[in-house]
Amino acid sequence: MSLRAKRGIGRLKPGTHGGINHAELKARGIDPAGVLDFSVCTNPYPPPGIREVLKTIPIGQYPDSEAAELRRALSERLGVPAENILAGSGTTELIRLIATAYFRRGDPVLLPEPTYGDYEIASRIAGARLVRHQAKEEDGFAPRLEELVTTIRHHCPRGIFIGNPNNPTGKYLSRDEIATMLDAGREGLLVLDEAYIAFVEKKWDSLHLIKRGNIIILRSMTKEYGLPGLRLGYAVACEEIIQNLRRVCPPWNVNIIAQRVGAAVLGHQAYLRQSLSQIRKAKQFLMGGLPRLGLEVLPSDAHYFLVKVGNARRFHDALLQRGLLVRDCTSFGLPGYIRIAPRTLPDCEGLIAAIGSIL
């Protein structure tokens, strides 16, 4: 008999994410290079000057385990001391570090759903007990704050995961709503995942909340600057929490290319403003065109949004045969919905034309 993994590992299911599945495309005889990907919620406009930066990177050296240069640049950008920042290989790594450092076997962890699936995976790896709070379709999948607060007070969760804006719904909670949850769950840790905060037009500054001591804020440079191949994110929290996360963080967790490119792109704020403006125009085009085709589009505070299509798997497959990839939301528990994130305006025009031909 082979050596068994610890309890619960055998029941873990692989996470489902957006992006190109190369094995699936190979089985279908589709060339990945020819696929337009609307399933990932990243900035479709690459930052300038990346090639020049890449030429200067000494890949024969180990990266700085402290990511000091990147953290200094983030500190200047955010107005937060570098000691309150931890760099990670994407926010998903940071989510697992949080679960490793803070969740004990049997601890209740609250997941307002539908939401990002890796919150559950990280919690299960730590042996935590999941407490689910399901948003309702009739509310457009926006959480009911009173019910959520009641759940927090009843279960006293060790951890609460809040995507803000949430993935896949794009719902964005206000300053007062987050403060109310922090007050209700003051004995636990609130993980405020702001991976997509750059794409929210009317956002509030959450960074002052780290003074409360029971919150970690996550952000994604992968999404904001269109760097999914590099994997780059960061956590902002009080110094004690950051030090605890460092203790369980692998050495050299952020590679030298991601560190150098990340520090460089933080200086391109004009590019970022321009690209976000283009993304908003593409979103408006899609949200205007899809209802004219008879599809229901759910309001979203982010750039991505849900579309009710009846059978998400069939709709996904029909578009994929035309070289267009959207997110089948069955893995979120929404088998009747797809999620679309805008690309360039010409790409979006092609998507509308393809959906029209399918319908």
N, C-alpha and C positions, 0 to 999 in steps of 0.2 A: 504494500500500500504506500502510495506517495505521501509525502509530508503535507499536511493540510494547512491552509492559511488560517489566520485567526478568525474567530466567530464573526459572521456577517459579511466577510469579504466575498465568499462564494455566491452571495445573493446580489452583489452589486451589478447593476447594468451599466454598460458604457454610456457616456454622455452623448447626447445628440446635439449637433451644432449646425449653424449655417456654413456656407462655403462649399467648394467643389469636392465631391467624393470621387477620387480618381478611380477607385475600384468599380464603382457604380457606372461611371462613364465608359470605362473600358469594356464592361460587360454589355453595354448598350451600343458600343461601336461609335461613341461620340468623342471627338477630339476636344480635350479640356481647353486648348488654346482658343477655340472658337466659341466658347460659352460666355455669355454676358451674365454676370452674377449679381442678382438683386436680392440674394438671400443673406448677405452679410451687411451689417449696418456701419460700415466704415466710410471715411471720407474718400470719394472716388478720384479726387484730384491729388496727385503726388506732390510732396513739398519740393521746392526748388533747391538746387545745389547739392543733392544727395550724392551724386556721382563724384563730385570733387571731395566731399568728406570721406567717402569710401577709400579713395586713393591714399589717404593719410593715415589709415588705421593700421597699427602694428599687430596683425592677427597672430603673429608668433609669440605674443605675450599673453599671460593670464590677465583677465580683466580685474579691475579694482573691486574687491568684495564689498566695499562700502559705497560704490558708485558715487564717490564724493563730488566729482565734477557735475554730474547730472543732478544730484541733490542740491548743490549750490545754485544751479540754474533754476531749478524748480522753486527753491526758497526765494529767490529774487522775483520770480514771476508771481508767486502766490502770496508773498508777504508773510511767510511762515518760517520759523527757524528750521534749519536743515536737520536738527535733532528730532524734529517731529515728522520726518518723512522717511519712508522705506521704499526703495525701488524694487520692483518685481518683474518677473518674466510674464507679463500680462496680469490682469486682475484675478484670473482663475488661480494662479499660483498663490496669490495673496489670500484668497478665500480659503485655500487648504492650509496655509500657515496659521490663519486665525483659528480654524477648527482644531488644529493640532495643539496650539498653545492654550486654548481656553475651554474647549468642550470635553467633558468627562463622560464616561459610559453612563448612559441613562439620563443625562441632562436633557431637559426639554429645549428644543430649538424651534422657533416659530417661522413658518414659511407662508406668507400671504401669496396665494396662487391665483392665476397662472404666473409663473416667474421663471427665471433662469435655472436650468436643471442642475448646475454644478453646486448650488447651495445644498441641495439634498445629498449629492454624492459626497461632498466634503464632510457633512454632518454624519453620514452613515459610516464613513471611514473612521471617524472619531468615536463611533459607538453611541452617538446621541439619539435621543428619542424625538421623532418629528411630530410637531403640532401644526396642522394645516388649517389655513383660513382661506376659504374659496370665495373669490369675488364672483358676482353674478352677471350673466349675460345681459339681463335687463338693465343693469347699471353701466353697460359698456365696459364691464370688467374693472371698474373703478372700485377700490375697497371702501366699505362703509366704516368710517372712522370709529363710531361708537361701538360697533360690534368688535372691531379689532382691539380697541382698548379693553373691552370686557374680557376678551380672550387672553390678553397680556396679563391682566390682573388675576385671572383665574389660574393660569398655568405658571406664572412667574418664570418665564423662559430664561435660560442661561444666555441664549443668543437670539437675536431677531434680525432677519435679512430683509432689507428694504431696497429694491431697485428704484432709483429715482433719477431720471424717468425709468419706469419699469420696462422690462423686456419679457414678453413681446408687445405689451399693450400701448406703451408710450405714455402712460399716465404719470403725471408729475405732481407730487404732493407739496403743499405749501410749507412755509417756515413754521406756522402755528401747528399744522398737523404733525410734523416731525417732532416738534417740541412736546406735544401732548403724548406721543408715544414714548419719548425719552423719560418723561415724568412717570408714566405708568409702569415702565420697565426699568426703573432706576437701579434695580439689583442685578440686572443683566447687561449684556453688551449689544448695542445696536450697530449693525454693519450697514452703513448707508452707501450703497453701490451707485456711484455717479459716473459709471463708465461712459454714458452718453450725454453728460451734462452740457458739453460744448454745443450740442445740436438743439438745445432748448432756447427759444428766443427770449422768453421772459423768465429768467432764472434768478434765484436769490443766493446769496453767499452763505454757505453752510460752514465754512472753515472755523468761524468763531466758536462753534459748538464743541470743538475738541477740548475746551477748558472744562467741560462738564465731566470728563474723565471716563464716560461709559459709551463712547462712540468712536468708530473707525470709519473714515471716509475713503472710499476707493475711487480712483479715476484711471482712465485708459488713454494713453497716448497712441496705442494701436488704433483705436477708433478715431480719435480726434484728428490725427495727422495721416491716416491711411497707411499704417505700417504693420499690417497683420503678419507679414513674414518675419518681422523682427521680434514680436512679442514684448510689449513694454507697458507697464502700468506702475502705479505708486499708491501707497497708503499714507494718510495723514491722520495723526492721533496724538494724544498726550505722550510725553516722552517715556513714561513707564510702559505703556502698551507697545510702543515702537521697540523698546529694548527687549520686551518679552518675545516679540515676533522675530527679532534678530537672533535670539537664542535657538530658534527652531528652523531658521532660514539656512539652506545649503550655502556653502561658500561659492563665490563666483556665479550666483544665480542669474545675473543679468550679463549677457555676453558683451564683449567690448564694442562690437558694431552697434548694438542697440544703445549702449551708453553714449557713445560719441554722436551718433545720429540724433538721439533724443535731445542731447544738450544743444545740438546745432539747430534743430527745427524750432526750438522755443524762441529763437530770435526772429522767426518769420511770421510775425503776427499779422502783417498786412495780407500775406498769402492766405492765412487762416480765415480772416474776415471775408475776403473775396470768395473763397471756396464755399464757406458756409452760406453766403448769399446765393450762390449758384445752386446749392443743394436745396435751399428753401423754394427757389423758383421751380425746380424740377418736381419737388413734392407737390406744390400747388397744381402743376400741370397734371400729375397723376391723380390727385384727389378730385380734380375736376373731370378728367376723362373717364375714369372707371365707373362712376355712377351713370354716365351717359350710355355705358354699355350694359346697364342693368345690375351692376354689382353694388352691394352695400359696403361702404367704407367707414370704419370706426374712427372718430376723432382721436388725435394723438398730439401730445405736446412735444414729441421728438420728431425726427425726420422720417422714421419708419412708422408703419401703421398696419393694422389688421384689415383684411378684406374677407368678407363672407362669401364663400364660393360653393358651399354644399358638400363637396367631396374634395378635400384638400389634396389627398394622394393622387387622385385622377387628374386634377387640375395641374398639379406640379409636374406629373409625367408628361402631360400633353405639351406643356411649355418647354420642358427639357428636350423633347424631340425636335423642337424648333430652335434649340441652342440658347434658351433663356432659363435661368435658374431662380426660383423663388423659394421661400422658406415654408415647407409644409409644417403646420403648427400642431400636428397630431401629438408630437412628443411633449407639448405643453398642456395636453389634455383638451385641445381645441381642434378636433378632426374636421370641422367644417370651415376652418379659416386658414388663409395663408398670410404671411408677413412679407411686405415689400419695403425695401429701402431704395431710395432714388439713386441713380447713377447720373451721368451727364444727360442733358436734355435730349440730344439725338437718340441716345440709348433708350430713354423713357418713351419717346415717340415710337420706337420699334417695338417696345413691350406692349403699348396700347394697341398697335396694329395686330400683333400676334394674338393677344387676348380677344380682340374683335373677331379674328378668323376662327378661333376655337368656339366662341359662343355662337 
